[in-house]
Amino acid sequence: MKLLVIGGGGREHALAWRLTQSQRVNTVFVAPGNGGTATGERMQNVDITAVADLVQFAKDNHIAFAVVGPEAPLAAGVVDAFRAEGLKIFGPTQAAAQLESSKEYAKDFMQRNHIPTAAYGSFTDAEQAKAYIREQGAPIVVKADGLAAGKGVIVAMTEQEALDAVDDMLGGGMFGEAGARVVIEEFLTGEEASFIVMCDGNHVLPMATSQDHKRLKDGDEGPNTGGMGAYSPAPIVSPTLHNRIMREVINPTLQGMAKEGIPYTGFLYAGLMIDDGPDATRPIKVLEYNCRLGDPETQPIMMRIKNDLTETFEMAFAGQLDQATIDWDRRTAIGVVMASANYPENPRLGDVIQPLPADSETCMVFHAGTTLNNNELKTSGGRVLCVTALGESIRRAQDATYATTSRIHFDGKQYRSDIGWRALPTNE
């Protein structure tokens, strides 16, 4: 069969790679793809991004099904367009994707459906937003309402930082239309976890747990980014917490969407803050929804899947996810993002990437911001690569990942050296 993965980042490279592991797959087309998918076995890049062109390509090439990676095509209604032509595509409709494309919509939805989340206010007027900040005090979180490529969140530790963020978003146009409205939230404490599920409108299949590292520098210092690395599984999500998250967050979300006439299909990602305490009672709150797989969480998650993922997608299209299972590798997977110079503020593009180490069954280098020009690989985005390896323990996975990362060279490269630190035994 021929498949289509929509997107061009590390998440899409990892998805395409996992799908090509199926003996049933002839070609995975990736639109628009990157330097890694340009040379991947049984992968082929397609330089199209417009929704109408994607639909026509799927029809012309008899695509069995498509999977949407990033948020922008979902917000643009690519799923609606495919379905209107009778084409199979895995993702939420434009209406359902509002859970990610509008933070105000998501917060209001959670409030209506009694899903635990931080207290908040939503503003288009800068002076009203500032008054709310002064009333609440710091630390406080300022978010652009719309899509901002994972970077529209300012965790302000002082009142002045928060006020400046409002000026930058509502006055300075820092995030364009995405920042024309801001959502200001209570600052939450605890440990973050990524909880991702597949949905078919009625049923849910949980993916492996994971945790990402948003801050640029070691020790969770520096500015927020789209993600500097991730690992799976996340030990913080015990079986007790897993059951609570399904009961308190995931099931109410799916039931709430169905009740409001917007059945949810596709990947659903709940970014959670889990506070201290016994697992049976410790507070769980939703920081955000993503209507897709997380990036870089996808890379370690895909490394751990052992079964044919095409069959899982087909069960989703048939509305049978309640009968589906995923066979997970018991080993830990860690993905370390290598970013370009000046990321995240003003990433430098065009640096030459030296020849990469060969991939293996236990270590893959997934491409994100890369492009191939005349057989020369160059940086083309902020997050360039995600080196992802399996290990018998969190420490061994770290050792394997960083052994490969240290062998990769391009000018200005930057990466964290502590991905997975929260999962290390306390005596290390």
GIWOJO-V317572 format. One record per helix or strand. SS is the DSSP state (hx for helix, st for strand). FROM is the first residue (numbers start at 0). LEN is the number of residues. If there is no record, write none. Layout:
BEGIN
SS	FROM	LEN
SS	FROM	LEN
END
This chain:
BEGIN
st	1	6
hx	9	11
st	26	6
st	42	3
hx	50	10
st	64	4
hx	70	5
hx	77	7
st	88	2
hx	97	4
hx	102	10
st	116	1
st	119	4
hx	125	11
st	139	5
st	152	4
hx	158	13
hx	175	4
st	181	5
st	190	10
st	203	3
st	209	3
st	214	3
hx	217	3
st	220	4
st	228	4
hx	238	21
st	264	10
st	283	7
hx	296	8
st	304	1
hx	308	9
hx	320	3
st	327	1
st	331	8
st	351	1
st	362	5
st	369	4
st	375	4
st	382	9
hx	393	12
st	413	1
hx	420	3
END
